[in-house]
Amino acid sequence: MSTSTANPTSSGPGSGPNVPRSWRAIAIWTAVAVVGAVCWAVLALSRGEDVSALWILFAALASYAIAYRYYSKFIANKVLKVDDTRATPAERLENGQDFDVTDRRVLFGHHFAAIAGAGPLVGPVLAAQMGYLPGTIWIIVGVIFAGAVQDMVVMFFSMRRDGKSLGQMVREEIGTVAGVAALIAVFAIMIIILAVLALVVVNALADSPWGVFSIGLTIPIALFMGFYLRYLRPGRVSEVTVIGVALLLLAIIGGGYVEEMGLDGALTLSHETLVICLVVYGFIASILPVWMLLTPRDYLSTFMKVGVIVLLAVGLVLAAPTLQNEAVTDFATTGEGPVFAGKLFPFVFITIACGALSGFHALIASGTTPKMVAKESQVRMIGYGGMLMESFVAISALIAASVIDQGIYFSMNAAAGATGGTPETAAAFVNGLGFTITPADLEAAAASVEETIISRTGGAPTLAFGMSLIFTEAFGGGLAAFWYHFAIMFEALFILTAVDAGTRVGRFMLQDTIGNVWKRYADTSWRPAAWSASALVVLAWGYMLWIGVGDPLGGINQLFPLFGIANQLLAAIALTLATVLMFKHGLAKYAWVPGIPLIWDLIVTMTASWEKVFSDNPAIGYFAQASAAREARDAGELYGVAKTPADVDQIIYNSTQSGILQAAFALLVIVIVAGAAVTVIKAIRAGGLPTTEIAKVESKIVAPSDFFATKEEKEAVREWEASQKASV
Amino acid sequence: MSVLADRLSDRFSGAWRLLRQATGEAKWDEYVARCERDGAEPMSRRAFERHRADEKEHNPQARCC
C-alpha cells in the first residue's frame, strides 16, 4: 500500500487497478538490480587488466536507485512514519521568510547547493592513493546506510520541532552538559573545516598566476552583480547570473594571457602571501552587507555547481576513460602512503567524509531546510535524495583521480619535502614508490595544463588535472589548460563561498554565545560586536591555515585527517541524537537505522582519534611525531624532511597542537555519547520519554511527495488548487 | 498538433516558474499577486528587494564543504 500519497482527504487505493504498470515497474527494477550486480561483479573480479570507469559510475547509479526506492521508503514509512496529514512548520508558521512552503524540487536544489561543495571533490582524490575500490565501496555503502540516513532523519526530527538546530536539540533532548559540548564541538569543527578548505585554495593558487587572475576577478564580478541587483535592475537574478557566468568564463580564458599582459610576476604569489590575502578578504567579506558580495557569489557558485556536475557526468559517459589506478594499492595495508599516513582502516573512512557521511550536513538539515518543507514525506527526496546526489559528485571525483597516470598522481600529491619540488627529484621519489615516470613525462604533463604540477597537494589540482583529461577526451579541442583552470576556478569558488558563509555563521554563533553573558553583544546590528566577532572567527581559521601552510611535513598531510575526523565526529553527534530520539519516541525496534551507522562511525572515529593521539608510530601519532622530533633536536640533528632547526621546532609545535585538538574533539563526543547512553537507558525503562516534538495540527495543503508526481497526486493538487480559488 | 504545442508550452512555463522560484524571483510575483488580491498598493520592486536583502543579512545560511 502506498502511504506516501499527498492528499490527506482522498488517500485512495495506492496500487490501483493498473496491473500492467506494476509489471513494468517490476521489470524496470529487476533490470536496475541486474545492472548494479554486474557492475559490482566486474569491479570485484577485475585485477590487473583495463577496467573502464563506467563500471564504477553505473554501479553507483544502480545502487543509489535501489537504495532510494526501497531503503529510504522503508525509513520514511515504517521508521519515521511520515504523516502528510500533519502540517509542517512551513505551513503552520509561514511568514514568507524563513518559514516558507517551497516547491519540493526547488527546495531540493537549495538543500543540495547548501550541502555540496569542495568536500566531496577533495576527499576521494586523496583516498585514491589506496586504490579505487576502497573509496568506491565506502562512498556508495556509506551514503546508503549512513550519510543519507543521517541527513534525512535529522531533517525529519528538526522539522517536527519547528526547525530547531542540532545544538538546541542535543541540549533539550539529551541534556545541558551534552548541549554545551555539542555547541563547542560544532564551533571548533567549523573552524577546522574552514581552515582546511582555505588551505586547499591556497595550495591550488600558489605560484599560479593564471589561477590567481581568474579567482581574483570573481571578486569584482560578484561586486558588479551585487550592485546590478541593488541599483540597476533589482531582483533580476537569472539575468545577472547569466551575465556573471559569462564574465567568469572570460576571466578563465583571460588568465591564459597573464604573461602577455605582463601580470605574471605580480600574480605569482607565495603560500604565505595568499594566506594573508585570504584572511583579509575573509574579514572584509564577512562585515560587508551580504547583497554586495556573498549573495551574488552564492548565485554564481550554485550555477557552476549544477553546471559542472552535469558536465562531468556527460564527459565521463562520452570519454569512458580507463582506470589507471589499481583496485587496491599496497598503501592500503602498509599504511605508508605519501598522501596521508595510516592504513585503510580507519583512514579511508575519515579521508572520505563528504560524499559518504558528513556531519556538517546535520547543521543544514536542522535549521534552514526543514522550515521550508511543504509535506513531511518530502524529507525523503530532499534529505536522502540530496545526499545521494552529493555522493554521486564524490564518485565522479574518485574516477577523475583514478584515470590519471599514477606516477603523476603521486608526484602531485606527495608533500614538497618528499618530492623535492623538481621533475628530476619527483620522478626519482615516485620511482622509489614503485611507479614508473620520467622527468620528461612530468614536464609534458605540466606543459599540457600550463602549470607546475609537482607537490600540488590538497586534491583540487589533481581533480582539475583528471577533469582536464576527461573533458579533452570527451569534447576534444586541445583545451586541457582551459579545463584545468576551469576546474580550479569552480572549486575555489565553492570554497570561497563556504568560507564567506561559514565565517558569518561562526560570527553569529559567537555573538549568540557571548550574548548569554553580555546581552548587548548578541545584537547582530551592533557594529563593535559584529566586527570583533568576525575578526575572532577569521583569526581562528586564519591561524590554523597559517600553521598548515608552514608545516614542513605538508599541511594537507597533517591537517586533512583532523578535518575528516572532526567532520565525522560531528556526524557521531547527529546520529547519537537521532538514535536517542528513536528510543524516546518509543521506536526502539527501529533504533538500528541510525544506530548501526552511529556504531560504525564511533568505531572509525575513535580508532582514528586513538591512533592519532596514542600511536607510537611518528608518521601517524601526533605526539609520537612531536617527541621523535624533540629527540632529534636534543641530539642536535634534523628530523625527517626538515631542512633547518626552525623546521624541527615547527614540527614539534604543530604536532603537539594537532594532538591536543584531536583529543579534545574526541572527548567532547564521548561526553555527548555518555549523556545519550543515560537518556537511552531511562527511555528503555520507561518505554519512551516525552520529547519536544510539536503536537499535530491537521494539514490543509496538498503537494506531491517525490521527484515525479504520480497521476493521483497531480489530480489531487489540481482539485485542491481549484478549491483554493473557489474559496477566495 | 496544437495539443502537442499546448503540452510543450505547459512544460516550458512550468520549468520557467520553477526556475524563478529557485532564484527567488517568484517572491516578487507572489507579492504582487497578493497585493492585487487584497487590493493593496504594492511597494516598488527596489524597496521589496531591499527588504529581502535585509532579511538575508540576519539569517546567514551555512555552506558545507
Interface residues (C-beta under 8 A of the other chain):
Chain A: G96 Q97 D98 T102 D103 R105 V106 G109 H110 A113 A114 I115 A116 G117 A118 G119 P120 M190 I193 L197 L229 R230 P234 G235 R236 V237 S238 T241 P289 V290 W291 T295 D298 Y299 S301 C354 S358 F360 H361 L363 I364 T368 F494 T497 A498 D500 A501 G502 R504 V505 F508 T524 S525 N567 V728
Chain B: L18 L19 R20 Q21 A22 T23 G24 E25 K27 W28 R37 R45 R46 F48 E49 R50 A53 E55 K56 E57 H58 N59 P60 Q61 A62 R63 C64 C65
